[in-house]
Amino acid sequence: MIEIVVGLAILMGAYVAMVWLLCIAINLLMTGQYFDVAVRDVALAVAAFVLAKLTEIHEDVHAKA
């Protein structure tokens, strides 16, 4: 269920998904369990950040053209 909500958040903005995934990872790290899931969420947060930056670059290129 959470993955569906994150997917919808990505449609609204990749930065929202990035922050959400980082919060989940921090929460998991604070529990001292599920380190593998926390690392996965950090990797997904980095991917969301890169997606947001690429989208900005793509929009800038098309705006100048």
CHARMM-style PDB file with segment names, atoms N, HN, CA, C and O in Angstrom:
ATOM      1  N   MET     1       0.822  -1.185   0.000  1.00  0.00      PROA
ATOM      2  CA  MET     1       0.000   0.000   0.000  1.00  0.00      PROA
ATOM      3  C   MET     1       0.877   1.265   0.000  1.00  0.00      PROA
ATOM      4  O   MET     1       0.587   2.231  -0.705  1.00  0.00      PROA
ATOM      5  N   ILE     2       1.937   1.243   0.790  1.00  0.00      PROA
ATOM      6  HN  ILE     2       2.173   0.458   1.363  1.00  0.00      PROA
ATOM      7  CA  ILE     2       2.806   2.416   0.877  1.00  0.00      PROA
ATOM      8  C   ILE     2       3.468   2.701  -0.464  1.00  0.00      PROA
ATOM      9  O   ILE     2       3.622   3.861  -0.847  1.00  0.00      PROA
ATOM     10  N   GLU     3       3.863   1.643  -1.184  1.00  0.00      PROA
ATOM     11  HN  GLU     3       3.738   0.701  -0.873  1.00  0.00      PROA
ATOM     12  CA  GLU     3       4.506   1.850  -2.475  1.00  0.00      PROA
ATOM     13  C   GLU     3       3.565   2.536  -3.467  1.00  0.00      PROA
ATOM     14  O   GLU     3       4.007   3.332  -4.296  1.00  0.00      PROA
ATOM     15  N   ILE     4       2.288   2.232  -3.384  1.00  0.00      PROA
ATOM     16  HN  ILE     4       1.929   1.586  -2.711  1.00  0.00      PROA
ATOM     17  CA  ILE     4       1.313   2.881  -4.260  1.00  0.00      PROA
ATOM     18  C   ILE     4       1.235   4.367  -3.943  1.00  0.00      PROA
ATOM     19  O   ILE     4       1.195   5.201  -4.848  1.00  0.00      PROA
ATOM     20  N   VAL     5       1.212   4.693  -2.658  1.00  0.00      PROA
ATOM     21  HN  VAL     5       1.244   4.015  -1.923  1.00  0.00      PROA
ATOM     22  CA  VAL     5       1.146   6.093  -2.245  1.00  0.00      PROA
ATOM     23  C   VAL     5       2.412   6.830  -2.675  1.00  0.00      PROA
ATOM     24  O   VAL     5       2.339   7.972  -3.128  1.00  0.00      PROA
ATOM     25  N   VAL     6       3.564   6.192  -2.537  1.00  0.00      PROA
ATOM     26  HN  VAL     6       3.623   5.264  -2.169  1.00  0.00      PROA
ATOM     27  CA  VAL     6       4.820   6.818  -2.975  1.00  0.00      PROA
ATOM     28  C   VAL     6       4.800   7.017  -4.489  1.00  0.00      PROA
ATOM     29  O   VAL     6       5.256   8.047  -4.984  1.00  0.00      PROA
ATOM     30  N   GLY     7       4.279   6.049  -5.219  1.00  0.00      PROA
ATOM     31  HN  GLY     7       3.908   5.212  -4.817  1.00  0.00      PROA
ATOM     32  CA  GLY     7       4.160   6.192  -6.668  1.00  0.00      PROA
ATOM     33  C   GLY     7       3.299   7.385  -7.042  1.00  0.00      PROA
ATOM     34  O   GLY     7       3.629   8.124  -7.969  1.00  0.00      PROA
ATOM     35  N   LEU     8       2.213   7.576  -6.339  1.00  0.00      PROA
ATOM     36  HN  LEU     8       1.945   6.976  -5.586  1.00  0.00      PROA
ATOM     37  CA  LEU     8       1.366   8.735  -6.582  1.00  0.00      PROA
ATOM     38  C   LEU     8       2.075  10.027  -6.188  1.00  0.00      PROA
ATOM     39  O   LEU     8       1.902  11.059  -6.837  1.00  0.00      PROA
ATOM     40  N   ALA     9       2.871   9.966  -5.126  1.00  0.00      PROA
ATOM     41  HN  ALA     9       3.012   9.128  -4.599  1.00  0.00      PROA
ATOM     42  CA  ALA     9       3.633  11.143  -4.711  1.00  0.00      PROA
ATOM     43  C   ALA     9       4.665  11.521  -5.766  1.00  0.00      PROA
ATOM     44  O   ALA     9       4.940  12.704  -5.964  1.00  0.00      PROA
ATOM     45  N   ILE    10       5.235  10.535  -6.440  1.00  0.00      PROA
ATOM     46  HN  ILE    10       5.011   9.574  -6.280  1.00  0.00      PROA
ATOM     47  CA  ILE    10       6.202  10.822  -7.499  1.00  0.00      PROA
ATOM     48  C   ILE    10       5.523  11.576  -8.634  1.00  0.00      PROA
ATOM     49  O   ILE    10       6.133  12.440  -9.265  1.00  0.00      PROA
ATOM     50  N   LEU    11       4.255  11.247  -8.893  1.00  0.00      PROA
ATOM     51  HN  LEU    11       3.760  10.545  -8.381  1.00  0.00      PROA
ATOM     52  CA  LEU    11       3.530  11.992  -9.918  1.00  0.00      PROA
ATOM     53  C   LEU    11       3.389  13.456  -9.531  1.00  0.00      PROA
ATOM     54  O   LEU    11       3.412  14.332 -10.396  1.00  0.00      PROA
ATOM     55  N   MET    12       3.242  13.730  -8.228  1.00  0.00      PROA
ATOM     56  HN  MET    12       3.223  13.018  -7.526  1.00  0.00      PROA
ATOM     57  CA  MET    12       3.122  15.111  -7.757  1.00  0.00      PROA
ATOM     58  C   MET    12       4.476  15.800  -7.711  1.00  0.00      PROA
ATOM     59  O   MET    12       4.564  17.011  -7.914  1.00  0.00      PROA
ATOM     60  N   GLY    13       5.515  15.052  -7.451  1.00  0.00      PROA
ATOM     61  HN  GLY    13       5.444  14.068  -7.286  1.00  0.00      PROA
ATOM     62  CA  GLY    13       6.848  15.625  -7.387  1.00  0.00      PROA
ATOM     63  C   GLY    13       7.827  14.628  -6.811  1.00  0.00      PROA
ATOM     64  O   GLY    13       7.567  14.007  -5.781  1.00  0.00      PROA
ATOM     65  N   ALA    14       8.948  14.481  -7.479  1.00  0.00      PROA
ATOM     66  HN  ALA    14       9.159  14.986  -8.316  1.00  0.00      PROA
ATOM     67  CA  ALA    14       9.938  13.511  -7.039  1.00  0.00      PROA
ATOM     68  C   ALA    14      10.575  13.912  -5.711  1.00  0.00      PROA
ATOM     69  O   ALA    14      11.041  13.059  -4.955  1.00  0.00      PROA
ATOM     70  N   TYR    15      10.593  15.217  -5.431  1.00  0.00      PROA
ATOM     71  HN  TYR    15      10.215  15.910  -6.044  1.00  0.00      PROA
ATOM     72  CA  TYR    15      11.175  15.652  -4.158  1.00  0.00      PROA
ATOM     73  C   TYR    15      10.331  15.174  -2.977  1.00  0.00      PROA
ATOM     74  O   TYR    15      10.870  14.853  -1.918  1.00  0.00      PROA
ATOM     75  N   VAL    16       9.031  15.126  -3.153  1.00  0.00      PROA
ATOM     76  HN  VAL    16       8.593  15.386  -4.014  1.00  0.00      PROA
ATOM     77  CA  VAL    16       8.147  14.626  -2.092  1.00  0.00      PROA
ATOM     78  C   VAL    16       8.458  13.169  -1.807  1.00  0.00      PROA
ATOM     79  O   VAL    16       8.556  12.761  -0.650  1.00  0.00      PROA
ATOM     80  N   ALA    17       8.611  12.387  -2.863  1.00  0.00      PROA
ATOM     81  HN  ALA    17       8.531  12.718  -3.803  1.00  0.00      PROA
ATOM     82  CA  ALA    17       8.934  10.969  -2.698  1.00  0.00      PROA
ATOM     83  C   ALA    17      10.299  10.795  -2.040  1.00  0.00      PROA
ATOM     84  O   ALA    17      10.480   9.916  -1.197  1.00  0.00      PROA
ATOM     85  N   MET    18      11.261  11.638  -2.429  1.00  0.00      PROA
ATOM     86  HN  MET    18      11.114  12.352  -3.113  1.00  0.00      PROA
ATOM     87  CA  MET    18      12.601  11.543  -1.855  1.00  0.00      PROA
ATOM     88  C   MET    18      12.565  11.773  -0.345  1.00  0.00      PROA
ATOM     89  O   MET    18      13.153  11.007   0.419  1.00  0.00      PROA
ATOM     90  N   VAL    19      11.878  12.820   0.076  1.00  0.00      PROA
ATOM     91  HN  VAL    19      11.400  13.441  -0.544  1.00  0.00      PROA
ATOM     92  CA  VAL    19      11.805  13.128   1.504  1.00  0.00      PROA
ATOM     93  C   VAL    19      11.073  12.019   2.250  1.00  0.00      PROA
ATOM     94  O   VAL    19      11.478  11.624   3.343  1.00  0.00      PROA
ATOM     95  N   TRP    20      10.002  11.523   1.658  1.00  0.00      PROA
ATOM     96  HN  TRP    20       9.673  11.843   0.769  1.00  0.00      PROA
ATOM     97  CA  TRP    20       9.230  10.460   2.295  1.00  0.00      PROA
ATOM     98  C   TRP    20      10.103   9.210   2.485  1.00  0.00      PROA
ATOM     99  O   TRP    20      10.116   8.619   3.565  1.00  0.00      PROA
ATOM    100  N   LEU    21      10.821   8.819   1.446  1.00  0.00      PROA
ATOM    101  HN  LEU    21      10.810   9.299   0.569  1.00  0.00      PROA
ATOM    102  CA  LEU    21      11.666   7.634   1.535  1.00  0.00      PROA
ATOM    103  C   LEU    21      12.802   7.827   2.538  1.00  0.00      PROA
ATOM    104  O   LEU    21      13.160   6.888   3.249  1.00  0.00      PROA
ATOM    105  N   LEU    22      13.366   9.018   2.605  1.00  0.00      PROA
ATOM    106  HN  LEU    22      13.075   9.781   2.027  1.00  0.00      PROA
ATOM    107  CA  LEU    22      14.413   9.266   3.594  1.00  0.00      PROA
ATOM    108  C   LEU    22      13.861   9.188   5.016  1.00  0.00      PROA
ATOM    109  O   LEU    22      14.531   8.683   5.918  1.00  0.00      PROA
ATOM    110  N   CYS    23      12.662   9.678   5.212  1.00  0.00      PROA
ATOM    111  HN  CYS    23      12.118  10.088   4.479  1.00  0.00      PROA
ATOM    112  CA  CYS    23      12.036   9.586   6.542  1.00  0.00      PROA
ATOM    113  C   CYS    23      11.801   8.133   6.941  1.00  0.00      PROA
ATOM    114  O   CYS    23      12.021   7.754   8.092  1.00  0.00      PROA
ATOM    115  N   ILE    24      11.358   7.332   5.995  1.00  0.00      PROA
ATOM    116  HN  ILE    24      11.180   7.640   5.061  1.00  0.00      PROA
ATOM    117  CA  ILE    24      11.167   5.903   6.273  1.00  0.00      PROA
ATOM    118  C   ILE    24      12.495   5.256   6.633  1.00  0.00      PROA
ATOM    119  O   ILE    24      12.575   4.477   7.582  1.00  0.00      PROA
ATOM    120  N   ALA    25      13.548   5.582   5.866  1.00  0.00      PROA
ATOM    121  HN  ALA    25      13.483   6.215   5.094  1.00  0.00      PROA
ATOM    122  CA  ALA    25      14.859   4.994   6.129  1.00  0.00      PROA
ATOM    123  C   ALA    25      15.386   5.406   7.501  1.00  0.00      PROA
ATOM    124  O   ALA    25      15.939   4.581   8.228  1.00  0.00      PROA
ATOM    125  N   ILE    26      15.218   6.663   7.852  1.00  0.00      PROA
ATOM    126  HN  ILE    26      14.769   7.333   7.261  1.00  0.00      PROA
ATOM    127  CA  ILE    26      15.673   7.136   9.168  1.00  0.00      PROA
ATOM    128  C   ILE    26      14.914   6.429  10.271  1.00  0.00      PROA
ATOM    129  O   ILE    26      15.498   6.032  11.280  1.00  0.00      PROA
ATOM    130  N   ASN    27      13.624   6.270  10.085  1.00  0.00      PROA
ATOM    131  HN  ASN    27      13.149   6.592   9.266  1.00  0.00      PROA
ATOM    132  CA  ASN    27      12.807   5.568  11.073  1.00  0.00      PROA
ATOM    133  C   ASN    27      13.290   4.127  11.240  1.00  0.00      PROA
ATOM    134  O   ASN    27      13.401   3.637  12.363  1.00  0.00      PROA
ATOM    135  N   LEU    28      13.573   3.454  10.141  1.00  0.00      PROA
ATOM    136  HN  LEU    28      13.483   3.852   9.228  1.00  0.00      PROA
ATOM    137  CA  LEU    28      14.055   2.076  10.217  1.00  0.00      PROA
ATOM    138  C   LEU    28      15.423   2.001  10.882  1.00  0.00      PROA
ATOM    139  O   LEU    28      15.684   1.079  11.654  1.00  0.00      PROA
ATOM    140  N   LEU    29      16.297   2.959  10.592  1.00  0.00      PROA
ATOM    141  HN  LEU    29      16.085   3.708   9.964  1.00  0.00      PROA
ATOM    142  CA  LEU    29      17.623   2.958  11.207  1.00  0.00      PROA
ATOM    143  C   LEU    29      17.536   3.193  12.717  1.00  0.00      PROA
ATOM    144  O   LEU    29      18.321   2.636  13.484  1.00  0.00      PROA
ATOM    145  N   MET    30      16.583   4.017  13.133  1.00  0.00      PROA
ATOM    146  HN  MET    30      15.945   4.469  12.509  1.00  0.00      PROA
ATOM    147  CA  MET    30      16.437   4.290  14.569  1.00  0.00      PROA
ATOM    148  C   MET    30      15.916   3.081  15.338  1.00  0.00      PROA
ATOM    149  O   MET    30      16.160   2.958  16.539  1.00  0.00      PROA
ATOM    150  N   THR    31      15.204   2.193  14.661  1.00  0.00      PROA
ATOM    151  HN  THR    31      15.006   2.293  13.686  1.00  0.00      PROA
ATOM    152  CA  THR    31      14.721   0.988  15.339  1.00  0.00      PROA
ATOM    153  C   THR    31      15.832  -0.032  15.522  1.00  0.00      PROA
ATOM    154  O   THR    31      15.743  -0.905  16.385  1.00  0.00      PROA
ATOM    155  N   GLY    32      16.876   0.074  14.714  1.00  0.00      PROA
ATOM    156  HN  GLY    32      16.949   0.783  14.013  1.00  0.00      PROA
ATOM    157  CA  GLY    32      17.974  -0.877  14.813  1.00  0.00      PROA
ATOM    158  C   GLY    32      17.693  -2.181  14.096  1.00  0.00      PROA
ATOM    159  O   GLY    32      18.415  -3.161  14.281  1.00  0.00      PROA
ATOM    160  N   GLN    33      16.658  -2.204  13.284  1.00  0.00      PROA
ATOM    161  HN  GLN    33      16.072  -1.408  13.134  1.00  0.00      PROA
ATOM    162  CA  GLN    33      16.295  -3.402  12.526  1.00  0.00      PROA
ATOM    163  C   GLN    33      16.088  -3.039  11.070  1.00  0.00      PROA
ATOM    164  O   GLN    33      15.995  -1.863  10.717  1.00  0.00      PROA
ATOM    165  N   TYR    34      16.017  -4.051  10.237  1.00  0.00      PROA
ATOM    166  HN  TYR    34      16.093  -5.006  10.524  1.00  0.00      PROA
ATOM    167  CA  TYR    34      15.686  -3.889   8.826  1.00  0.00      PROA
ATOM    168  C   TYR    34      16.632  -2.927   8.104  1.00  0.00      PROA
ATOM    169  O   TYR    34      16.194  -2.057   7.351  1.00  0.00      PROA
ATOM    170  N   PHE    35      17.933  -3.096   8.342  1.00  0.00      PROA
ATOM    171  HN  PHE    35      18.290  -3.803   8.953  1.00  0.00      PROA
ATOM    172  CA  PHE    35      18.916  -2.238   7.688  1.00  0.00      PROA
ATOM    173  C   PHE    35      18.866  -2.392   6.167  1.00  0.00      PROA
ATOM    174  O   PHE    35      19.103  -1.430   5.436  1.00  0.00      PROA
ATOM    175  N   ASP    36      18.560  -3.598   5.692  1.00  0.00      PROA
ATOM    176  HN  ASP    36      18.368  -4.379   6.285  1.00  0.00      PROA
ATOM    177  CA  ASP    36      18.495  -3.814   4.251  1.00  0.00      PROA
ATOM    178  C   ASP    36      17.370  -3.001   3.615  1.00  0.00      PROA
ATOM    179  O   ASP    36      17.533  -2.475   2.514  1.00  0.00      PROA
ATOM    180  N   VAL    37      16.251  -2.896   4.288  1.00  0.00      PROA
ATOM    181  HN  VAL    37      16.118  -3.323   5.183  1.00  0.00      PROA
ATOM    182  CA  VAL    37      15.132  -2.114   3.771  1.00  0.00      PROA
ATOM    183  C   VAL    37      15.473  -0.627   3.832  1.00  0.00      PROA
ATOM    184  O   VAL    37      15.099   0.134   2.939  1.00  0.00      PROA
ATOM    185  N   ALA    38      16.180  -0.213   4.879  1.00  0.00      PROA
ATOM    186  HN  ALA    38      16.484  -0.831   5.604  1.00  0.00      PROA
ATOM    187  CA  ALA    38      16.576   1.191   5.005  1.00  0.00      PROA
ATOM    188  C   ALA    38      17.525   1.577   3.872  1.00  0.00      PROA
ATOM    189  O   ALA    38      17.390   2.654   3.291  1.00  0.00      PROA
ATOM    190  N   VAL    39      18.474   0.713   3.557  1.00  0.00      PROA
ATOM    191  HN  VAL    39      18.584  -0.162   4.028  1.00  0.00      PROA
ATOM    192  CA  VAL    39      19.409   0.994   2.459  1.00  0.00      PROA
ATOM    193  C   VAL    39      18.657   1.047   1.135  1.00  0.00      PROA
ATOM    194  O   VAL    39      18.948   1.891   0.288  1.00  0.00      PROA
ATOM    195  N   ARG    40      17.695   0.153   0.954  1.00  0.00      PROA
ATOM    196  HN  ARG    40      17.459  -0.533   1.642  1.00  0.00      PROA
ATOM    197  CA  ARG    40      16.892   0.177  -0.269  1.00  0.00      PROA
ATOM    198  C   ARG    40      16.141   1.501  -0.403  1.00  0.00      PROA
ATOM    199  O   ARG    40      16.081   2.079  -1.488  1.00  0.00      PROA
ATOM    200  N   ASP    41      15.573   1.974   0.699  1.00  0.00      PROA
ATOM    201  HN  ASP    41      15.622   1.504   1.581  1.00  0.00      PROA
ATOM    202  CA  ASP    41      14.823   3.223   0.660  1.00  0.00      PROA
ATOM    203  C   ASP    41      15.730   4.420   0.400  1.00  0.00      PROA
ATOM    204  O   ASP    41      15.327   5.358  -0.288  1.00  0.00      PROA
ATOM    205  N   VAL    42      16.935   4.403   0.932  1.00  0.00      PROA
ATOM    206  HN  VAL    42      17.262   3.641   1.491  1.00  0.00      PROA
ATOM    207  CA  VAL    42      17.890   5.477   0.639  1.00  0.00      PROA
ATOM    208  C   VAL    42      18.249   5.457  -0.846  1.00  0.00      PROA
ATOM    209  O   VAL    42      18.331   6.511  -1.476  1.00  0.00      PROA
ATOM    210  N   ALA    43      18.463   4.275  -1.405  1.00  0.00      PROA
ATOM    211  HN  ALA    43      18.396   3.418  -0.893  1.00  0.00      PROA
ATOM    212  CA  ALA    43      18.772   4.173  -2.836  1.00  0.00      PROA
ATOM    213  C   ALA    43      17.604   4.685  -3.677  1.00  0.00      PROA
ATOM    214  O   ALA    43      17.819   5.364  -4.681  1.00  0.00      PROA
ATOM    215  N   LEU    44      16.387   4.371  -3.285  1.00  0.00      PROA
ATOM    216  HN  LEU    44      16.213   3.820  -2.469  1.00  0.00      PROA
ATOM    217  CA  LEU    44      15.216   4.874  -4.009  1.00  0.00      PROA
ATOM    218  C   LEU    44      15.091   6.390  -3.861  1.00  0.00      PROA
ATOM    219  O   LEU    44      14.661   7.071  -4.792  1.00  0.00      PROA
ATOM    220  N   ALA    45      15.463   6.918  -2.698  1.00  0.00      PROA
ATOM    221  HN  ALA    45      15.812   6.365  -1.941  1.00  0.00      PROA
ATOM    222  CA  ALA    45      15.429   8.370  -2.497  1.00  0.00      PROA
ATOM    223  C   ALA    45      16.432   9.061  -3.407  1.00  0.00      PROA
ATOM    224  O   ALA    45      16.135  10.112  -3.976  1.00  0.00      PROA
ATOM    225  N   VAL    46      17.608   8.483  -3.547  1.00  0.00      PROA
ATOM    226  HN  VAL    46      17.850   7.630  -3.085  1.00  0.00      PROA
ATOM    227  CA  VAL    46      18.615   9.043  -4.457  1.00  0.00      PROA
ATOM    228  C   VAL    46      18.090   8.999  -5.894  1.00  0.00      PROA
ATOM    229  O   VAL    46      18.267   9.951  -6.654  1.00  0.00      PROA
ATOM    230  N   ALA    47      17.449   7.896  -6.258  1.00  0.00      PROA
ATOM    231  HN  ALA    47      17.306   7.123  -5.641  1.00  0.00      PROA
ATOM    232  CA  ALA    47      16.876   7.783  -7.603  1.00  0.00      PROA
ATOM    233  C   ALA    47      15.794   8.839  -7.825  1.00  0.00      PROA
ATOM    234  O   ALA    47      15.711   9.414  -8.911  1.00  0.00      PROA
ATOM    235  N   ALA    48      14.971   9.100  -6.821  1.00  0.00      PROA
ATOM    236  HN  ALA    48      15.038   8.634  -5.939  1.00  0.00      PROA
ATOM    237  CA  ALA    48      13.933  10.122  -6.939  1.00  0.00      PROA
ATOM    238  C   ALA    48      14.562  11.504  -7.100  1.00  0.00      PROA
ATOM    239  O   ALA    48      14.067  12.326  -7.871  1.00  0.00      PROA
ATOM    240  N   PHE    49      15.647  11.761  -6.377  1.00  0.00      PROA
ATOM    241  HN  PHE    49      16.049  11.093  -5.750  1.00  0.00      PROA
ATOM    242  CA  PHE    49      16.351  13.041  -6.509  1.00  0.00      PROA
ATOM    243  C   PHE    49      16.893  13.218  -7.926  1.00  0.00      PROA
ATOM    244  O   PHE    49      16.745  14.278  -8.533  1.00  0.00      PROA
ATOM    245  N   VAL    50      17.521  12.166  -8.440  1.00  0.00      PROA
ATOM    246  HN  VAL    50      17.641  11.304  -7.947  1.00  0.00      PROA
ATOM    247  CA  VAL    50      18.072  12.223  -9.797  1.00  0.00      PROA
ATOM    248  C   VAL    50      16.945  12.434 -10.811  1.00  0.00      PROA
ATOM    249  O   VAL    50      17.101  13.203 -11.760  1.00  0.00      PROA
ATOM    250  N   LEU    51      15.822  11.762 -10.616  1.00  0.00      PROA
ATOM    251  HN  LEU    51      15.695  11.138  -9.846  1.00  0.00      PROA
ATOM    252  CA  LEU    51      14.672  11.948 -11.506  1.00  0.00      PROA
ATOM    253  C   LEU    51      14.187  13.394 -11.481  1.00  0.00      PROA
ATOM    254  O   LEU    51      13.855  13.957 -12.524  1.00  0.00      PROA
ATOM    255  N   ALA    52      14.145  13.990 -10.302  1.00  0.00      PROA
ATOM    256  HN  ALA    52      14.415  13.532  -9.455  1.00  0.00      PROA
ATOM    257  CA  ALA    52      13.718  15.381 -10.196  1.00  0.00      PROA
ATOM    258  C   ALA    52      14.689  16.310 -10.910  1.00  0.00      PROA
ATOM    259  O   ALA    52      14.259  17.224 -11.614  1.00  0.00      PROA
ATOM    260  N   LYS    53      15.983  16.093 -10.743  1.00  0.00      PROA
ATOM    261  HN  LYS    53      16.332  15.351 -10.171  1.00  0.00      PROA
ATOM    262  CA  LYS    53      16.982  16.937 -11.404  1.00  0.00      PROA
ATOM    263  C   LYS    53      16.927  16.781 -12.924  1.00  0.00      PROA
ATOM    264  O   LYS    53      17.023  17.767 -13.655  1.00  0.00      PROA
ATOM    265  N   LEU    54      16.773  15.552 -13.396  1.00  0.00      PROA
ATOM    266  HN  LEU    54      16.695  14.751 -12.803  1.00  0.00      PROA
ATOM    267  CA  LEU    54      16.681  15.329 -14.833  1.00  0.00      PROA
ATOM    268  C   LEU    54      15.435  15.983 -15.417  1.00  0.00      PROA
ATOM    269  O   LEU    54      15.462  16.501 -16.534  1.00  0.00      PROA
ATOM    270  N   THR    55      14.352  15.958 -14.662  1.00  0.00      PROA
ATOM    271  HN  THR    55      14.330  15.537 -13.755  1.00  0.00      PROA
ATOM    272  CA  THR    55      13.128  16.606 -15.112  1.00  0.00      PROA
ATOM    273  C   THR    55      13.329  18.110 -15.224  1.00  0.00      PROA
ATOM    274  O   THR    55      12.872  18.729 -16.185  1.00  0.00      PROA
ATOM    275  N   GLU    56      14.017  18.704 -14.240  1.00  0.00      PROA
ATOM    276  HN  GLU    56      14.388  18.201 -13.460  1.00  0.00      PROA
ATOM    277  CA  GLU    56      14.296  20.138 -14.299  1.00  0.00      PROA
ATOM    278  C   GLU    56      15.156  20.484 -15.515  1.00  0.00      PROA
ATOM    279  O   GLU    56      14.888  21.468 -16.205  1.00  0.00      PROA
ATOM    280  N   ILE    57      16.166  19.696 -15.774  1.00  0.00      PROA
ATOM    281  HN  ILE    57      16.383  18.897 -15.213  1.00  0.00      PROA
ATOM    282  CA  ILE    57      17.040  19.941 -16.913  1.00  0.00      PROA
ATOM    283  C   ILE    57      16.247  19.797 -18.215  1.00  0.00      PROA
ATOM    284  O   ILE    57      16.389  20.609 -19.129  1.00  0.00      PROA
ATOM    285  N   HSD    58      15.426  18.773 -18.289  1.00  0.00      PROA
ATOM    286  HN  HSD    58      15.311  18.113 -17.547  1.00  0.00      PROA
ATOM    287  CA  HSD    58      14.617  18.537 -19.488  1.00  0.00      PROA
ATOM    288  C   HSD    58      13.666  19.704 -19.742  1.00  0.00      PROA
ATOM    289  O   HSD    58      13.500  20.141 -20.881  1.00  0.00      PROA
ATOM    290  N   GLU    59      13.051  20.201 -18.688  1.00  0.00      PROA
ATOM    291  HN  GLU    59      13.186  19.846 -17.763  1.00  0.00      PROA
ATOM    292  CA  GLU    59      12.131  21.333 -18.834  1.00  0.00      PROA
ATOM    293  C   GLU    59      12.876  22.603 -19.241  1.00  0.00      PROA
ATOM    294  O   GLU    59      12.369  23.391 -20.038  1.00  0.00      PROA
ATOM    295  N   ASP    60      14.084  22.805 -18.692  1.00  0.00      PROA
ATOM    296  HN  ASP    60      14.496  22.164 -18.044  1.00  0.00      PROA
ATOM    297  CA  ASP    60      14.873  23.986 -19.058  1.00  0.00      PROA
ATOM    298  C   ASP    60      15.281  23.951 -20.526  1.00  0.00      PROA
ATOM    299  O   ASP    60      15.247  24.977 -21.207  1.00  0.00      PROA
ATOM    300  N   VAL    61      15.660  22.795 -21.007  1.00  0.00      PROA
ATOM    301  HN  VAL    61      15.688  21.962 -20.455  1.00  0.00      PROA
ATOM    302  CA  VAL    61      16.095  22.660 -22.402  1.00  0.00      PROA
ATOM    303  C   VAL    61      14.919  22.957 -23.327  1.00  0.00      PROA
ATOM    304  O   VAL    61      15.076  23.661 -24.325  1.00  0.00      PROA
ATOM    305  N   HSD    62      13.751  22.427 -23.004  1.00  0.00      PROA
ATOM    306  HN  HSD    62      13.624  21.855 -22.194  1.00  0.00      PROA
ATOM    307  CA  HSD    62      12.595  22.654 -23.869  1.00  0.00      PROA
ATOM    308  C   HSD    62      12.044  24.075 -23.750  1.00  0.00      PROA
ATOM    309  O   HSD    62      11.427  24.577 -24.689  1.00  0.00      PROA
ATOM    310  N   ALA    63      12.256  24.714 -22.629  1.00  0.00      PROA
ATOM    311  HN  ALA    63      12.758  24.307 -21.866  1.00  0.00      PROA
ATOM    312  CA  ALA    63      11.795  26.097 -22.461  1.00  0.00      PROA
ATOM    313  C   ALA    63      12.649  27.055 -23.284  1.00  0.00      PROA
ATOM    314  O   ALA    63      12.158  28.077 -23.762  1.00  0.00      PROA
ATOM    315  N   LYS    64      13.929  26.725 -23.448  1.00  0.00      PROA
ATOM    316  HN  LYS    64      14.328  25.894 -23.059  1.00  0.00      PROA
ATOM    317  CA  LYS    64      14.846  27.588 -24.204  1.00  0.00      PROA
ATOM    318  C   LYS    64      14.706  27.388 -25.711  1.00  0.00      PROA
ATOM    319  O   LYS    64      15.100  28.239 -26.508  1.00  0.00      PROA
ATOM    320  N   ALA    65      14.141  26.250 -26.077  1.00  0.00      PROA
ATOM    321  HN  ALA    65      13.821  25.558 -25.430  1.00  0.00      PROA
ATOM    322  CA  ALA    65      14.050  25.940 -27.521  1.00  0.00      PROA
ATOM    323  C   ALA    65      12.899  26.617 -28.204  1.00  0.00      PROA
ATOM    324  OT1 ALA    65      12.707  26.444 -29.408  1.00  0.00      PROA
TER     325      ALA     65
END
